[in-house]
């Protein structure tokens, strides 16, 4: 009896030991995460909501969209003082073409953004963190009516402002753009303008983290109250996929491995590494039904982009006029937000963004050898072009798994693993001296 109990305890103990995970946090990133303030986020949301209307087509310089733009710009300029000249901010004006739908005639538009210049002259990568500052009522063409837009998308804009404050005094290899778009509700106008410009001018945008509706933890209808989860939406088949890319995808059955999906998995890993009591849920859709977000404008131009969003939406406080009806308060008001929840979402963004911006570039020409029958898997690649690389992780997961399950470390540019290439998916990511990991790269088949 005693021997049986001893064996049982040893088995249970070994299972517990095998399930343990060591969490290693970069001290600088952990410190930045700790500096994000729910009070600061609340202040920005309430100030944005105090403008009568942030409708894109509202031109009231005192209490409309131009006033909101000036507020965001003033914050960026204030934070820039801590950057030793590396951060600059501006309002970039453009013309929104009339479409006879949501913009009847050609109208003025503007994006507000801060640029935190990277410290490595050879690193031309740009990482974008964004939200949209425009708001709306039930009638999308109601330009003058009160539309506080606290959560949609004062929450995302506030997160962008707060990250600019915390990150301005820190150094990153790559450049970071903190962007508050306008025209989202009128058809992704501001994001489309920037994305098209980036494509035309050949910007090296490595990732876009778009935050839209990220500050509420209570759902309508189901009455769920949960501030422990958020969602990341990522496209399955890339909108801008070429026929050559489609051929490779089909040949290795990588329908679940778009670059945006790799970014989403990266955000889950980094977010849960640095933010306690929080889970990042991967939603394998580009966005919600009947809705859209600024990340789509970048996906159309083949940039890697995802949407960050709250887990449980409350539709009483989205796209609704402020009113009380049958004893129920409608409208997107600050009092219906959860600012501690918003802090957690902002922290997930910061942890991911800071790690990405200090990582080496992705490994180049990643291949998996499929030239012969084997129960082993050999991967090979070329070194990263940008940044100093300490080594590489080869990632592995079962084909049915949503996330990477194992990491194998190597300082070489090839690795053979005793796992069948037929049974697993693999990827490779570069790692810097400080431990910052690049986005993973799925291998193409090496067949001859």
Secondary structure, DSSP 8 states (H G I E B T S, - for coil): -HHHHHHHHHHHHHHHHHH-------HHHHHHHHH--HHHHHHHHHHHHHSSB--TT---TTTSHHHHHHHHHHHHHHHHTTTTT-EEEEEEEEEE---SSS--S-EEEEEEEEEE--S-TT--EEEEEEEE-----SSTT--SS-B--TTTTHHHHHHHHHHHHHHTTS--SSEEEEEEES-STTTSHHHHHHHHHHHHTT-EEEEEEEE-S-S--B-SSS--B--SEEEEE--SS-TT--HHHHHHHHHHT-TT--HHHHHHHHHHHHHHHHSTT-EEEEE-SSS-TT---THHHHHHTT--EEEEEESS--GGGSS--SEEETTEEES--GGG--HHHHHHHHHHHHHHHHHHHTS----EEEEEE-SS--SSEEEEEE--SSS-EEEEEEEEEETT-SS--EEEEESSSEEEESS-TTTEEEEEEEEETT--B---EE-EEE--
